[in-house]
C-alpha cells in the first residue's frame, strides 16, 4: 500500500503544478491545501489528507478541463482518479 501512497503523492504534485498555471486564481484554496497535505505526507507518511484533498483537486481539475480542455492533461485526470479509487476499494 505504501507504493500506492507514493504514487498518489506524485500525482497530487502533478495536479498542484497544473493548478499553479497562470489563470487558475480561483483555485488558490485547493492549491494551498494540496501543498499542505503533500508536505504533511512527506513528514509522517499518513496519506489521509492526500485522499481528501486529492478529491478536491480532482473536482477542480475536471472543472478547468470542462471549460478549457487543453489546460488539463487527460492522463493526469485518469491517474488521479485511479489513485483515489484504490482508497475507496481498500
N, C-alpha and C positions, 0 to 999 in steps of 0.2 A: 504493500500500500504506500510505502514511503516514496517509491519511484513515481507513483501516480500523483502524489502531493507535489513533488518536484516539477513534474510536467505541468500541473495546474499553475504553480508559481510562475513558470516560464511563460505560459500562455497569458497569464494575468499581466506580466511585464509587457508582452506584445500589445495587449489591449490598452495598457496605460500609454504606451508610445503612440498608438493610434489616436487615443483621446487627447493627447497633448498636441496634436496637429493644430495649426492655426485655424481659427474659425469654430472651435469647439468650446467656446467660453461657457456655454450653458451647462457643461458637464463638470465644472470645477469641483463640486461637492463629491461626485463619484471619483474623480481623479485623486482628490486628497485622501479619501477613504481607501482607495486602492493602494496608493503609496504607503499608507499606514499599515495595512494588513500584510503587504509584501515584506516590509521591514520587520514586522512582528513575527511573521513566519520564519524569516531568516534567523531571528533570535531564538525562538522557542520551538520551532518545528510543529506548532499546532496549526492545522490547516482550516479550522472552523471559519475564521474570518475570510479566508480566500474563497471558500464556497459561498458565503453570504454576499460578500461584495462582488465576487465574480459574477453572480447572477444579476446584480445591479448593473455591472459593466456590460454584460451581455445585452440587457434590455436597452441600454444607451447606444451600444454599437448597432443594434438592429434598427433603432430609431434613426440614427445617422444614415445607415445603409438604405433605409426606405426612401429618404429624401435625396440622398446623393450616393448612389450605388458604388461609384468609383472610389469613394473615400475609405471604404472598409473592405479588406480582402475577404472573400468568401471562405478561404481556408482558415482565417482567424476565427470567424464565427463558428465554423464547423468544429475546430479544435477546442474552442472554449465550451461549446455545447457538449462535446464528447467528454471532456474532463469533468464537467459539472454533473453529467448523468451518472458517472461512476459512484458518486456520493449517494445519490438517491437510490441506487441499486444495492448499495452495501448495507 
